[in-house]
Amino acid sequence: MASAHVVPSGSMWLVKVNSQERSRHFTQSVAWDAARDYLASNGGGELSIHGTDGAVRAKDTIYPGNDPRNIRG
């Protein structure tokens, strides 16, 4: 299962999958969509969205990844 992160880099947003840069985007929203699309078409996984301060601000499990919680949402 892959692990993806959307992280800030100067004025750009990077999508990193398993610690390797996959793509660069001008907005966090577009980077988030690209990361979700990548994980969905490659077996799912965990997606972490980082804020401008670098701290994780949101997490999501992309199907068919293994969601550790037993409730949807």
PQR file with spaces between the fields and no chain letter, atoms N, CA, C, O and H, PARSE charges and radii, in Angstrom:
ATOM       1  N    MET     1       0.840   -1.170    0.000 -0.4000 1.5000
ATOM       2  CA   MET     1       0.000    0.000    0.000 -0.0000 2.0000
ATOM       3  C    MET     1       0.890    1.240    0.000  0.5500 1.7000
ATOM       4  O    MET     1       1.839    1.335    0.778 -0.5500 1.4000
ATOM       5  N    ALA     2       0.579    2.170   -0.864 -0.4000 1.5000
ATOM       6  CA   ALA     2       1.385    3.368   -1.018 -0.0000 2.0000
ATOM       7  C    ALA     2       1.014    4.421    0.029  0.5500 1.7000
ATOM       8  O    ALA     2      -0.069    4.398    0.614 -0.5500 1.4000
ATOM       9  H    ALA     2      -0.191    2.092   -1.497  0.4000 1.0000
ATOM      10  N    SER     3       1.945    5.331    0.238 -0.4000 1.5000
ATOM      11  CA   SER     3       1.744    6.451    1.131 -0.0000 2.0000
ATOM      12  C    SER     3       2.047    7.722    0.343  0.5500 1.7000
ATOM      13  O    SER     3       3.144    7.868   -0.196 -0.5500 1.4000
ATOM      14  H    SER     3       2.825    5.350   -0.237  0.4000 1.0000
ATOM      15  N    ALA     4       1.084    8.644    0.271 -0.4000 1.5000
ATOM      16  CA   ALA     4       1.270    9.882   -0.486 -0.0000 2.0000
ATOM      17  C    ALA     4       1.154   11.082    0.447  0.5500 1.7000
ATOM      18  O    ALA     4       0.395   11.066    1.416 -0.5500 1.4000
ATOM      19  H    ALA     4       0.193    8.526    0.709  0.4000 1.0000
ATOM      20  N    HIS     5       1.924   12.124    0.131 -0.4000 1.5000
ATOM      21  CA   HIS     5       1.909   13.362    0.905 -0.0000 2.0000
ATOM      22  C    HIS     5       1.824   14.533   -0.055  0.5500 1.7000
ATOM      23  O    HIS     5       2.489   14.547   -1.092 -0.5500 1.4000
ATOM      24  H    HIS     5       2.540   12.137   -0.656  0.4000 1.0000
ATOM      25  N    VAL     6       1.000   15.521    0.294 -0.4000 1.5000
ATOM      26  CA   VAL     6       0.960   16.793   -0.421 -0.0000 2.0000
ATOM      27  C    VAL     6       1.653   17.786    0.490  0.5500 1.7000
ATOM      28  O    VAL     6       1.175   18.070    1.588 -0.5500 1.4000
ATOM      29  H    VAL     6       0.460   15.510    1.136  0.4000 1.0000
ATOM      30  N    VAL     7       2.791   18.319    0.031 -0.4000 1.5000
ATOM      31  CA   VAL     7       3.618   19.176    0.875 -0.0000 2.0000
ATOM      32  C    VAL     7       3.963   20.485    0.152  0.5500 1.7000
ATOM      33  O    VAL     7       4.078   20.512   -1.074 -0.5500 1.4000
ATOM      34  H    VAL     7       3.179   18.089   -0.861  0.4000 1.0000
ATOM      35  N    PRO     8       4.128   21.575    0.928 -0.5600 1.5000
ATOM      36  CA   PRO     8       4.502   22.844    0.311  0.2800 2.0000
ATOM      37  C    PRO     8       5.983   22.848   -0.058  0.5500 1.7000
ATOM      38  O    PRO     8       6.806   22.221    0.608 -0.5500 1.4000
ATOM      39  N    SER     9       6.303   23.570   -1.136 -0.4000 1.5000
ATOM      40  CA   SER     9       7.694   23.742   -1.554 -0.0000 2.0000
ATOM      41  C    SER     9       7.796   25.096   -2.240  0.5500 1.7000
ATOM      42  O    SER     9       7.535   25.217   -3.437 -0.5500 1.4000
ATOM      43  H    SER     9       5.634   24.079   -1.677  0.4000 1.0000
ATOM      44  N    GLY    10       8.177   26.110   -1.478 -0.4000 1.5000
ATOM      45  CA   GLY    10       8.192   27.463   -2.016 -0.0000 2.0000
ATOM      46  C    GLY    10       6.777   27.884   -2.353  0.5500 1.7000
ATOM      47  O    GLY    10       5.893   27.835   -1.498 -0.5500 1.4000
ATOM      48  H    GLY    10       8.390   26.012   -0.506  0.4000 1.0000
ATOM      49  N    SER    11       6.552   28.298   -3.598 -0.4000 1.5000
ATOM      50  CA   SER    11       5.210   28.700   -4.021 -0.0000 2.0000
ATOM      51  C    SER    11       4.444   27.549   -4.672  0.5500 1.7000
ATOM      52  O    SER    11       3.331   27.748   -5.158 -0.5500 1.4000
ATOM      53  H    SER    11       7.270   28.337   -4.293  0.4000 1.0000
ATOM      54  N    MET    12       5.024   26.354   -4.688 -0.4000 1.5000
ATOM      55  CA   MET    12       4.413   25.181   -5.322 -0.0000 2.0000
ATOM      56  C    MET    12       3.975   24.177   -4.251  0.5500 1.7000
ATOM      57  O    MET    12       4.325   24.291   -3.076 -0.5500 1.4000
ATOM      58  H    MET    12       5.928   26.192   -4.293  0.4000 1.0000
ATOM      59  N    TRP    13       3.195   23.191   -4.704 -0.4000 1.5000
ATOM      60  CA   TRP    13       2.788   22.065   -3.858 -0.0000 2.0000
ATOM      61  C    TRP    13       3.266   20.785   -4.521  0.5500 1.7000
ATOM      62  O    TRP    13       3.025   20.568   -5.709 -0.5500 1.4000
ATOM      63  H    TRP    13       2.910   23.098   -5.658  0.4000 1.0000
ATOM      64  N    LEU    14       3.944   19.934   -3.755 -0.4000 1.5000
ATOM      65  CA   LEU    14       4.481   18.684   -4.286 -0.0000 2.0000
ATOM      66  C    LEU    14       3.604   17.512   -3.889  0.5500 1.7000
ATOM      67  O    LEU    14       3.022   17.489   -2.805 -0.5500 1.4000
ATOM      68  H    LEU    14       4.140   20.110   -2.790  0.4000 1.0000
ATOM      69  N    VAL    15       3.522   16.543   -4.784 -0.4000 1.5000
ATOM      70  CA   VAL    15       2.915   15.254   -4.455 -0.0000 2.0000
ATOM      71  C    VAL    15       4.077   14.282   -4.346  0.5500 1.7000
ATOM      72  O    VAL    15       4.798   14.047   -5.315 -0.5500 1.4000
ATOM      73  H    VAL    15       3.995   16.562   -5.664  0.4000 1.0000
ATOM      74  N    LYS    16       4.251   13.718   -3.155 -0.4000 1.5000
ATOM      75  CA   LYS    16       5.297   12.731   -2.925 -0.0000 2.0000
ATOM      76  C    LYS    16       4.645   11.394   -2.624  0.5500 1.7000
ATOM      77  O    LYS    16       3.746   11.306   -1.788 -0.5500 1.4000
ATOM      78  H    LYS    16       3.665   13.909   -2.367  0.4000 1.0000
ATOM      79  N    VAL    17       5.099   10.359   -3.304 -0.4000 1.5000
ATOM      80  CA   VAL    17       4.588    9.011   -3.079 -0.0000 2.0000
ATOM      81  C    VAL    17       5.759    8.147   -2.647  0.5500 1.7000
ATOM      82  O    VAL    17       6.762    8.034   -3.352 -0.5500 1.4000
ATOM      83  H    VAL    17       5.830   10.430   -3.983  0.4000 1.0000
ATOM      84  N    ASN    18       5.617    7.538   -1.479 -0.4000 1.5000
ATOM      85  CA   ASN    18       6.698    6.733   -0.893 -0.0000 2.0000
ATOM      86  C    ASN    18       8.013    7.508   -0.906  0.5500 1.7000
ATOM      87  O    ASN    18       9.060    6.979   -1.278 -0.5500 1.4000
ATOM      88  H    ASN    18       4.802    7.629   -0.906  0.4000 1.0000
ATOM      89  N    SER    19       7.935    8.778   -0.489 -0.4000 1.5000
ATOM      90  CA   SER    19       9.081    9.692   -0.330 -0.0000 2.0000
ATOM      91  C    SER    19       9.710   10.163   -1.639  0.5500 1.7000
ATOM      92  O    SER    19      10.741   10.835   -1.602 -0.5500 1.4000
ATOM      93  H    SER    19       7.084    9.208   -0.187  0.4000 1.0000
ATOM      94  N    GLN    20       9.139    9.843   -2.770 -0.4000 1.5000
ATOM      95  CA   GLN    20       9.674   10.302   -4.051 -0.0000 2.0000
ATOM      96  C    GLN    20       8.704   11.289   -4.683  0.5500 1.7000
ATOM      97  O    GLN    20       7.494   11.061   -4.703 -0.5500 1.4000
ATOM      98  H    GLN    20       8.302    9.297   -2.800  0.4000 1.0000
ATOM      99  N    GLU    21       9.250   12.395   -5.202 -0.4000 1.5000
ATOM     100  CA   GLU    21       8.406   13.407   -5.827 -0.0000 2.0000
ATOM     101  C    GLU    21       7.768   12.868   -7.100  0.5500 1.7000
ATOM     102  O    GLU    21       8.453   12.338   -7.975 -0.5500 1.4000
ATOM     103  H    GLU    21      10.232   12.580   -5.186  0.4000 1.0000
ATOM     104  N    ARG    22       6.432   13.010   -7.195 -0.4000 1.5000
ATOM     105  CA   ARG    22       5.697   12.554   -8.378 -0.0000 2.0000
ATOM     106  C    ARG    22       5.307   13.717   -9.278  0.5500 1.7000
ATOM     107  O    ARG    22       5.368   13.602  -10.502 -0.5500 1.4000
ATOM     108  H    ARG    22       5.875   13.441   -6.484  0.4000 1.0000
ATOM     109  N    SER    23       4.903   14.851   -8.674 -0.4000 1.5000
ATOM     110  CA   SER    23       4.455   15.983   -9.484 -0.0000 2.0000
ATOM     111  C    SER    23       4.475   17.268   -8.672  0.5500 1.7000
ATOM     112  O    SER    23       4.541   17.245   -7.443 -0.5500 1.4000
ATOM     113  H    SER    23       4.853   14.944   -7.680  0.4000 1.0000
ATOM     114  N    ARG    24       4.415   18.420   -9.400 -0.4000 1.5000
ATOM     115  CA   ARG    24       4.365   19.751   -8.792 -0.0000 2.0000
ATOM     116  C    ARG    24       3.122   20.463   -9.300  0.5500 1.7000
ATOM     117  O    ARG    24       2.731   20.315  -10.458 -0.5500 1.4000
ATOM     118  H    ARG    24       4.362   18.439  -10.398  0.4000 1.0000
ATOM     119  N    HIS    25       2.496   21.253   -8.399 -0.4000 1.5000
ATOM     120  CA   HIS    25       1.264   21.940   -8.753 -0.0000 2.0000
ATOM     121  C    HIS    25       1.256   23.339   -8.157  0.5500 1.7000
ATOM     122  O    HIS    25       1.921   23.600   -7.155 -0.5500 1.4000
ATOM     123  H    HIS    25       2.813   21.374   -7.458  0.4000 1.0000
ATOM     124  N    PHE    26       0.493   24.244   -8.785 -0.4000 1.5000
ATOM     125  CA   PHE    26       0.418   25.624   -8.314 -0.0000 2.0000
ATOM     126  C    PHE    26      -0.491   25.786   -7.103  0.5500 1.7000
ATOM     127  O    PHE    26      -0.310   26.720   -6.321 -0.5500 1.4000
ATOM     128  H    PHE    26      -0.048   24.032   -9.599  0.4000 1.0000
ATOM     129  N    THR    27      -1.477   24.883   -6.932 -0.4000 1.5000
ATOM     130  CA   THR    27      -2.381   24.995   -5.788 -0.0000 2.0000
ATOM     131  C    THR    27      -2.435   23.675   -5.015  0.5500 1.7000
ATOM     132  O    THR    27      -2.205   22.598   -5.565 -0.5500 1.4000
ATOM     133  H    THR    27      -1.623   24.124   -7.567  0.4000 1.0000
ATOM     134  N    GLN    28      -2.744   23.797   -3.736 -0.4000 1.5000
ATOM     135  CA   GLN    28      -2.863   22.614   -2.895 -0.0000 2.0000
ATOM     136  C    GLN    28      -4.026   21.741   -3.357  0.5500 1.7000
ATOM     137  O    GLN    28      -3.937   20.513   -3.327 -0.5500 1.4000
ATOM     138  H    GLN    28      -2.930   24.672   -3.289  0.4000 1.0000
ATOM     139  N    SER    29      -5.101   22.368   -3.779 -0.4000 1.5000
ATOM     140  CA   SER    29      -6.289   21.641   -4.212 -0.0000 2.0000
ATOM     141  C    SER    29      -5.993   20.740   -5.411  0.5500 1.7000
ATOM     142  O    SER    29      -6.418   19.585   -5.442 -0.5500 1.4000
ATOM     143  H    SER    29      -5.173   23.365   -3.803  0.4000 1.0000
ATOM     144  N    VAL    30      -5.272   21.263   -6.388 -0.4000 1.5000
ATOM     145  CA   VAL    30      -4.927   20.470   -7.575 -0.0000 2.0000
ATOM     146  C    VAL    30      -3.973   19.341   -7.194  0.5500 1.7000
ATOM     147  O    VAL    30      -4.089   18.229   -7.709 -0.5500 1.4000
ATOM     148  H    VAL    30      -4.927   22.201   -6.363  0.4000 1.0000
ATOM     149  N    ALA    31      -3.028   19.623   -6.292 -0.4000 1.5000
ATOM     150  CA   ALA    31      -2.096   18.589   -5.828 -0.0000 2.0000
ATOM     151  C    ALA    31      -2.846   17.486   -5.094  0.5500 1.7000
ATOM     152  O    ALA    31      -2.538   16.306   -5.262 -0.5500 1.4000
ATOM     153  H    ALA    31      -2.934   20.526   -5.873  0.4000 1.0000
ATOM     154  N    TRP    32      -3.822   17.861   -4.284 -0.4000 1.5000
ATOM     155  CA   TRP    32      -4.632   16.896   -3.535 -0.0000 2.0000
ATOM     156  C    TRP    32      -5.371   15.977   -4.507  0.5500 1.7000
ATOM     157  O    TRP    32      -5.378   14.759   -4.327 -0.5500 1.4000
ATOM     158  H    TRP    32      -4.072   18.819   -4.147  0.4000 1.0000
ATOM     159  N    ASP    33      -5.992   16.556   -5.538 -0.4000 1.5000
ATOM     160  CA   ASP    33      -6.691   15.755   -6.548 -0.0000 2.0000
ATOM     161  C    ASP    33      -5.738   14.805   -7.271  0.5500 1.7000
ATOM     162  O    ASP    33      -6.076   13.645   -7.509 -0.5500 1.4000
ATOM     163  H    ASP    33      -5.985   17.545   -5.685  0.4000 1.0000
ATOM     164  N    ALA    34      -4.547   15.297   -7.619 -0.4000 1.5000
ATOM     165  CA   ALA    34      -3.566   14.466   -8.321 -0.0000 2.0000
ATOM     166  C    ALA    34      -3.113   13.298   -7.445  0.5500 1.7000
ATOM     167  O    ALA    34      -2.961   12.178   -7.934 -0.5500 1.4000
ATOM     168  H    ALA    34      -4.272   16.239   -7.425  0.4000 1.0000
ATOM     169  N    ALA    35      -2.899   13.551   -6.170 -0.4000 1.5000
ATOM     170  CA   ALA    35      -2.477   12.493   -5.244 -0.0000 2.0000
ATOM     171  C    ALA    35      -3.577   11.446   -5.087  0.5500 1.7000
ATOM     172  O    ALA    35      -3.295   10.247   -5.103 -0.5500 1.4000
ATOM     173  H    ALA    35      -3.022   14.461   -5.773  0.4000 1.0000
ATOM     174  N    ARG    36      -4.834   11.888   -4.935 -0.4000 1.5000
ATOM     175  CA   ARG    36      -5.960   10.950   -4.819 -0.0000 2.0000
ATOM     176  C    ARG    36      -6.089   10.097   -6.077  0.5500 1.7000
ATOM     177  O    ARG    36      -6.268    8.881   -5.998 -0.5500 1.4000
ATOM     178  H    ARG    36      -5.062   12.861   -4.922  0.4000 1.0000
ATOM     179  N    ASP    37      -5.995   10.747   -7.244 -0.4000 1.5000
ATOM     180  CA   ASP    37      -6.101   10.011   -8.513 -0.0000 2.0000
ATOM     181  C    ASP    37      -4.987    8.980   -8.640  0.5500 1.7000
ATOM     182  O    ASP    37      -5.231    7.852   -9.067 -0.5500 1.4000
ATOM     183  H    ASP    37      -5.849   11.735   -7.309  0.4000 1.0000
ATOM     184  N    TYR    38      -3.756    9.363   -8.271 -0.4000 1.5000
ATOM     185  CA   TYR    38      -2.630    8.435   -8.365 -0.0000 2.0000
ATOM     186  C    TYR    38      -2.860    7.220   -7.465  0.5500 1.7000
ATOM     187  O    TYR    38      -2.706    6.080   -7.904 -0.5500 1.4000
ATOM     188  H    TYR    38      -3.557   10.279   -7.924  0.4000 1.0000
ATOM     189  N    LEU    39      -3.225    7.464   -6.213 -0.4000 1.5000
ATOM     190  CA   LEU    39      -3.438    6.349   -5.285 -0.0000 2.0000
ATOM     191  C    LEU    39      -4.592    5.460   -5.729  0.5500 1.7000
ATOM     192  O    LEU    39      -4.494    4.235   -5.653 -0.5500 1.4000
ATOM     193  H    LEU    39      -3.350    8.390   -5.856  0.4000 1.0000
ATOM     194  N    ALA    40      -5.684    6.063   -6.194 -0.4000 1.5000
ATOM     195  CA   ALA    40      -6.851    5.289   -6.615 -0.0000 2.0000
ATOM     196  C    ALA    40      -6.519    4.364   -7.779  0.5500 1.7000
ATOM     197  O    ALA    40      -7.040    3.250   -7.850 -0.5500 1.4000
ATOM     198  H    ALA    40      -5.763    7.058   -6.256  0.4000 1.0000
ATOM     199  N    SER    41      -5.661    4.808   -8.690 -0.4000 1.5000
ATOM     200  CA   SER    41      -5.336    3.970   -9.848 -0.0000 2.0000
ATOM     201  C    SER    41      -4.131    3.064   -9.609  0.5500 1.7000
ATOM     202  O    SER    41      -3.723    2.328  -10.508 -0.5500 1.4000
ATOM     203  H    SER    41      -5.238    5.712   -8.632  0.4000 1.0000
ATOM     204  N    ASN    42      -3.556    3.112   -8.399 -0.4000 1.5000
ATOM     205  CA   ASN    42      -2.408    2.265   -8.084 -0.0000 2.0000
ATOM     206  C    ASN    42      -2.605    1.475   -6.795  0.5500 1.7000
ATOM     207  O    ASN    42      -1.656    1.277   -6.036 -0.5500 1.4000
ATOM     208  H    ASN    42      -3.887    3.710   -7.670  0.4000 1.0000
ATOM     209  N    GLY    43      -3.821    1.028   -6.547 -0.4000 1.5000
ATOM     210  CA   GLY    43      -4.064    0.123   -5.425 -0.0000 2.0000
ATOM     211  C    GLY    43      -4.427    0.776   -4.113  0.5500 1.7000
ATOM     212  O    GLY    43      -4.499    0.091   -3.093 -0.5500 1.4000
ATOM     213  H    GLY    43      -4.592    1.188   -7.163  0.4000 1.0000
ATOM     214  N    GLY    44      -4.660    2.084   -4.101 -0.4000 1.5000
ATOM     215  CA   GLY    44      -5.059    2.766   -2.872 -0.0000 2.0000
ATOM     216  C    GLY    44      -3.912    3.028   -1.936  0.5500 1.7000
ATOM     217  O    GLY    44      -2.767    2.679   -2.223 -0.5500 1.4000
ATOM     218  H    GLY    44      -4.601    2.641   -4.930  0.4000 1.0000
ATOM     219  N    GLY    45      -4.219    3.647   -0.808 -0.4000 1.5000
ATOM     220  CA   GLY    45      -3.199    3.946    0.188 -0.0000 2.0000
ATOM     221  C    GLY    45      -3.591    5.098    1.081  0.5500 1.7000
ATOM     222  O    GLY    45      -4.734    5.554    1.058 -0.5500 1.4000
ATOM     223  H    GLY    45      -5.149    3.931   -0.574  0.4000 1.0000
ATOM     224  N    GLU    46      -2.649    5.564    1.862 -0.4000 1.5000
ATOM     225  CA   GLU    46      -2.866    6.646    2.814 -0.0000 2.0000
ATOM     226  C    GLU    46      -2.405    7.967    2.206  0.5500 1.7000
ATOM     227  O    GLU    46      -1.313    8.047    1.643 -0.5500 1.4000
ATOM     228  H    GLU    46      -1.721    5.193    1.881  0.4000 1.0000
ATOM     229  N    LEU    47      -3.239    9.005    2.320 -0.4000 1.5000
ATOM     230  CA   LEU    47      -2.937   10.328    1.797 -0.0000 2.0000
ATOM     231  C    LEU    47      -2.883   11.310    2.961  0.5500 1.7000
ATOM     232  O    LEU    47      -3.835   11.413    3.734 -0.5500 1.4000
ATOM     233  H    LEU    47      -4.126    8.940    2.777  0.4000 1.0000
ATOM     234  N    SER    48      -1.764   12.034    3.086 -0.4000 1.5000
ATOM     235  CA   SER    48      -1.610   13.058    4.121 -0.0000 2.0000
ATOM     236  C    SER    48      -1.449   14.408    3.443  0.5500 1.7000
ATOM     237  O    SER    48      -0.650   14.563    2.520 -0.5500 1.4000
ATOM     238  H    SER    48      -0.991   11.950    2.458  0.4000 1.0000
ATOM     239  N    ILE    49      -2.220   15.386    3.913 -0.4000 1.5000
ATOM     240  CA   ILE    49      -2.167   16.739    3.379 -0.0000 2.0000
ATOM     241  C    ILE    49      -1.487   17.615    4.429  0.5500 1.7000
ATOM     242  O    ILE    49      -1.935   17.677    5.574 -0.5500 1.4000
ATOM     243  H    ILE    49      -2.869   15.260    4.662  0.4000 1.0000
ATOM     244  N    HIS    50      -0.412   18.286    4.041 -0.4000 1.5000
ATOM     245  CA   HIS    50       0.328   19.152    4.948 -0.0000 2.0000
ATOM     246  C    HIS    50      -0.050   20.603    4.690  0.5500 1.7000
ATOM     247  O    HIS    50      -0.331   20.982    3.553 -0.5500 1.4000
ATOM     248  H    HIS    50      -0.048   18.236    3.111  0.4000 1.0000
ATOM     249  N    GLY    51      -0.058   21.415    5.741 -0.4000 1.5000
ATOM     250  CA   GLY    51      -0.334   22.838    5.611 -0.0000 2.0000
ATOM     251  C    GLY    51       0.930   23.598    5.243  0.5500 1.7000
ATOM     252  O    GLY    51       1.987   22.997    5.054 -0.5500 1.4000
ATOM     253  H    GLY    51       0.170   21.108    6.665  0.4000 1.0000
ATOM     254  N    THR    52       0.821   24.917    5.141 -0.4000 1.5000
ATOM     255  CA   THR    52       1.982   25.729    4.775 -0.0000 2.0000
ATOM     256  C    THR    52       3.076   25.679    5.835  0.5500 1.7000
ATOM     257  O    THR    52       4.236   25.965    5.538 -0.5500 1.4000
ATOM     258  H    THR    52      -0.038   25.404    5.295  0.4000 1.0000
ATOM     259  N    ASP    53       2.722   25.318    7.071 -0.4000 1.5000
ATOM     260  CA   ASP    53       3.722   25.188    8.136 -0.0000 2.0000
ATOM     261  C    ASP    53       4.371   23.801    8.141  0.5500 1.7000
ATOM     262  O    ASP    53       5.261   23.540    8.951 -0.5500 1.4000
ATOM     263  H    ASP    53       1.779   25.086    7.313  0.4000 1.0000
ATOM     264  N    GLY    54       3.935   22.913    7.248 -0.4000 1.5000
ATOM     265  CA   GLY    54       4.505   21.572    7.145 -0.0000 2.0000
ATOM     266  C    GLY    54       3.815   20.528    8.004  0.5500 1.7000
ATOM     267  O    GLY    54       4.055   19.333    7.833 -0.5500 1.4000
ATOM     268  H    GLY    54       3.213   23.124    6.590  0.4000 1.0000
ATOM     269  N    ALA    55       2.953   20.963    8.934 -0.4000 1.5000
ATOM     270  CA   ALA    55       2.248   20.016    9.809 -0.0000 2.0000
ATOM     271  C    ALA    55       1.105   19.344    9.045  0.5500 1.7000
ATOM     272  O    ALA    55       0.487   19.955    8.173 -0.5500 1.4000
ATOM     273  H    ALA    55       2.758   21.934    9.073  0.4000 1.0000
ATOM     274  N    VAL    56       0.831   18.083    9.381 -0.4000 1.5000
ATOM     275  CA   VAL    56      -0.264   17.353    8.744 -0.0000 2.0000
ATOM     276  C    VAL    56      -1.574   17.997    9.178  0.5500 1.7000
ATOM     277  O    VAL    56      -1.827   18.151   10.373 -0.5500 1.4000
ATOM     278  H    VAL    56       1.333   17.586   10.089  0.4000 1.0000
ATOM     279  N    ARG    57      -2.414   18.376    8.205 -0.4000 1.5000
ATOM     280  CA   ARG    57      -3.695   18.996    8.527 -0.0000 2.0000
ATOM     281  C    ARG    57      -4.877   18.110    8.203  0.5500 1.7000
ATOM     282  O    ARG    57      -5.983   18.347    8.689 -0.5500 1.4000
ATOM     283  H    ARG    57      -2.209   18.251    7.234  0.4000 1.0000
ATOM     284  N    ALA    58      -4.656   17.075    7.376 -0.4000 1.5000
ATOM     285  CA   ALA    58      -5.737   16.141    7.044 -0.0000 2.0000
ATOM     286  C    ALA    58      -5.139   14.830    6.569  0.5500 1.7000
ATOM     287  O    ALA    58      -4.043   14.799    6.009 -0.5500 1.4000
ATOM     288  H    ALA    58      -3.757   16.882    6.982  0.4000 1.0000
ATOM     289  N    LYS    59      -5.874   13.743    6.800 -0.4000 1.5000
ATOM     290  CA   LYS    59      -5.477   12.419    6.321 -0.0000 2.0000
ATOM     291  C    LYS    59      -6.686   11.750    5.703  0.5500 1.7000
ATOM     292  O    LYS    59      -7.825   12.015    6.089 -0.5500 1.4000
ATOM     293  H    LYS    59      -6.764   13.768    7.254  0.4000 1.0000
ATOM     294  N    ASP    60      -6.427   10.875    4.736 -0.4000 1.5000
ATOM     295  CA   ASP    60      -7.511   10.151    4.088 -0.0000 2.0000
ATOM     296  C    ASP    60      -6.979    8.800    3.625  0.5500 1.7000
ATOM     297  O    ASP    60      -5.812    8.680    3.251 -0.5500 1.4000
ATOM     298  H    ASP    60      -5.502   10.659    4.423  0.4000 1.0000
ATOM     299  N    THR    61      -7.830    7.796    3.650 -0.4000 1.5000
ATOM     300  CA   THR    61      -7.495    6.493    3.097 -0.0000 2.0000
ATOM     301  C    THR    61      -8.192    6.388    1.753  0.5500 1.7000
ATOM     302  O    THR    61      -9.414    6.509    1.670 -0.5500 1.4000
ATOM     303  H    THR    61      -8.778    7.893    3.953  0.4000 1.0000
ATOM     304  N    ILE    62      -7.418    6.164    0.707 -0.4000 1.5000
ATOM     305  CA   ILE    62      -7.952    6.079   -0.640 -0.0000 2.0000
ATOM     306  C    ILE    62      -8.216    4.614   -0.970  0.5500 1.7000
ATOM     307  O    ILE    62      -7.329    3.769   -0.850 -0.5500 1.4000
ATOM     308  H    ILE    62      -6.425    6.065    0.775  0.4000 1.0000
ATOM     309  N    TYR    63      -9.448    4.324   -1.388 -0.4000 1.5000
ATOM     310  CA   TYR    63      -9.858    2.963   -1.725 -0.0000 2.0000
ATOM     311  C    TYR    63      -8.981    2.406   -2.840  0.5500 1.7000
ATOM     312  O    TYR    63      -8.655    3.150   -3.765 -0.5500 1.4000
ATOM     313  H    TYR    63     -10.169    5.011   -1.486  0.4000 1.0000
ATOM     314  N    PRO    64      -8.593    1.168   -2.804 -0.5600 1.5000
ATOM     315  CA   PRO    64      -8.965    0.115   -1.864  0.2800 2.0000
ATOM     316  C    PRO    64      -7.960   -0.060   -0.729  0.5500 1.7000
ATOM     317  O    PRO    64      -7.702   -1.185   -0.300 -0.5500 1.4000
ATOM     318  N    GLY    65      -7.401    1.022   -0.249 -0.4000 1.5000
ATOM     319  CA   GLY    65      -6.469    0.956    0.875 -0.0000 2.0000
ATOM     320  C    GLY    65      -7.129    0.393    2.110  0.5500 1.7000
ATOM     321  O    GLY    65      -8.350    0.241    2.140 -0.5500 1.4000
ATOM     322  H    GLY    65      -7.611    1.936   -0.597  0.4000 1.0000
ATOM     323  N    ASN    66      -6.358    0.082    3.122 -0.4000 1.5000
ATOM     324  CA   ASN    66      -6.850   -0.520    4.347 -0.0000 2.0000
ATOM     325  C    ASN    66      -7.097    0.570    5.385  0.5500 1.7000
ATOM     326  O    ASN    66      -6.160    1.025    6.040 -0.5500 1.4000
ATOM     327  H    ASN    66      -5.366    0.206    3.097  0.4000 1.0000
ATOM     328  N    ASP    67      -8.351    0.991    5.539 -0.4000 1.5000
ATOM     329  CA   ASP    67      -8.700    2.025    6.496 -0.0000 2.0000
ATOM     330  C    ASP    67      -8.619    1.465    7.918  0.5500 1.7000
ATOM     331  O    ASP    67      -9.299    0.487    8.229 -0.5500 1.4000
ATOM     332  H    ASP    67      -9.112    0.622    5.006  0.4000 1.0000
ATOM     333  N    PRO    68      -7.800    2.066    8.787 -0.5600 1.5000
ATOM     334  CA   PRO    68      -7.656    1.537   10.141  0.2800 2.0000
ATOM     335  C    PRO    68      -8.909    1.732   10.994  0.5500 1.7000
ATOM     336  O    PRO    68      -9.068    1.062   12.014 -0.5500 1.4000
ATOM     337  N    ARG    69      -9.798    2.640   10.589 -0.4000 1.5000
ATOM     338  CA   ARG    69     -11.029    2.852   11.347 -0.0000 2.0000
ATOM     339  C    ARG    69     -12.112    1.902   10.818  0.5500 1.7000
ATOM     340  O    ARG    69     -12.088    1.495    9.657 -0.5500 1.4000
ATOM     341  H    ARG    69      -9.668    3.184    9.760  0.4000 1.0000
ATOM     342  N    ASN    70     -13.046    1.565   11.684 -0.4000 1.5000
ATOM     343  CA   ASN    70     -14.100    0.633   11.273 -0.0000 2.0000
ATOM     344  C    ASN    70     -15.382    1.359   10.871  0.5500 1.7000
ATOM     345  O    ASN    70     -16.409    0.716   10.653 -0.5500 1.4000
ATOM     346  H    ASN    70     -13.066    1.896   12.627  0.4000 1.0000
ATOM     347  N    ILE    71     -15.338    2.696   10.768 -0.4000 1.5000
ATOM     348  CA   ILE    71     -16.492    3.454   10.302 -0.0000 2.0000
ATOM     349  C    ILE    71     -16.088    4.278    9.084  0.5500 1.7000
ATOM     350  O    ILE    71     -14.942    4.716    8.977 -0.5500 1.4000
ATOM     351  H    ILE    71     -14.503    3.218   10.945  0.4000 1.0000
ATOM     352  N    ARG    72     -17.021    4.486    8.178 -0.4000 1.5000
ATOM     353  CA   ARG    72     -16.733    5.283    6.999 -0.0000 2.0000
ATOM     354  C    ARG    72     -16.729    6.758    7.354  0.5500 1.7000
ATOM     355  O    ARG    72     -17.411    7.203    8.277 -0.5500 1.4000
ATOM     356  H    ARG    72     -17.952    4.131    8.265  0.4000 1.0000
ATOM     357  N    GLY    73     -15.927    7.516    6.578 -0.4000 1.5000
ATOM     358  CA   GLY    73     -15.971    8.964    6.762 -0.0000 2.0000
ATOM     359  C    GLY    73     -14.653    9.600    6.942  0.5500 1.7000
ATOM     360  O    GLY    73     -14.572   10.818    7.106 -0.5500 1.4000
ATOM     361  H    GLY    73     -15.373    7.155    5.827  0.4000 1.0000
